[in-house]
């Protein structure tokens, strides 16, 4: 009963995605099963912080990765916050519980010179609608840092050529405005002209398949992966790598971190700060490769 109402709360009031709903529901069900095995019943009012800690320890012993364990803990915290809000419990036993430390991995990104080579490779893009569309998609990811879902959701009405801006809808339906360069605006106009000339089935979506229907996530992912395959040193090949590349280039070229945060649509500065570690790693490489004492 509580679980169903909680999921409705996440969907209707918190605007959580269906993917997050499913993950959180699975996590809470696993927590419930653990509590029932330990206590014989699942009574939220009787659950204390020691039981939550015991569950986290159990997850670690079972070999659950820290990232997954922390997400499960987040689900339980969110559940008790909801119960506390409606007066079903007093307090949140998971509130002060810290999950296992997650090793931070530096995000993969593409250097500017490599990115230009990928975009400008005429042989990689057929001289037709799909080829030119794919090329512009790659470039738009790189010059705006938008997410895959945001690109798919762009409507024709989100483009403003007069102010040279693009409106995107991010996580939890939060909208933000991204400035476009003169060059990007011109390329955008050419793409729209080509699309309108070649595609009969008109759509409100900016990016469409050759039959006029909206594109889908796996299709976008495959397009990006195909063209990033030309970079053999790249560990990952996905739209998110281009988002990482955008943020890294912005910070490497002197952009203020809060400005990058707004452009990326991050709700927390901590999410943006990971890219400062990337830029510092680049500085270390330059130092060790260039300074004679560092070489020794």
Secondary structure as GFF3:
##gff-version 3
##sequence-region A 1 296
A	DSSP	alpha_helix	2	12	.	.	.	ID=ss1
A	DSSP	alpha_helix	18	39	.	.	.	ID=ss2
A	DSSP	three_ten_helix	44	46	.	.	.	ID=ss3
A	DSSP	alpha_helix	49	61	.	.	.	ID=ss4
A	DSSP	alpha_helix	66	85	.	.	.	ID=ss5
A	DSSP	alpha_helix	112	120	.	.	.	ID=ss6
A	DSSP	three_ten_helix	122	124	.	.	.	ID=ss7
A	DSSP	alpha_helix	129	144	.	.	.	ID=ss8
A	DSSP	alpha_helix	148	153	.	.	.	ID=ss9
A	DSSP	three_ten_helix	156	158	.	.	.	ID=ss10
A	DSSP	beta_strand	159	160	.	.	.	ID=ss11
A	DSSP	beta_strand	165	169	.	.	.	ID=ss12
A	DSSP	three_ten_helix	171	173	.	.	.	ID=ss13
A	DSSP	beta_strand	175	179	.	.	.	ID=ss14
A	DSSP	alpha_helix	182	198	.	.	.	ID=ss15
A	DSSP	alpha_helix	217	228	.	.	.	ID=ss16
A	DSSP	alpha_helix	239	252	.	.	.	ID=ss17
A	DSSP	alpha_helix	257	264	.	.	.	ID=ss18
A	DSSP	alpha_helix	269	290	.	.	.	ID=ss19
A	DSSP	alpha_helix	292	295	.	.	.	ID=ss20
###
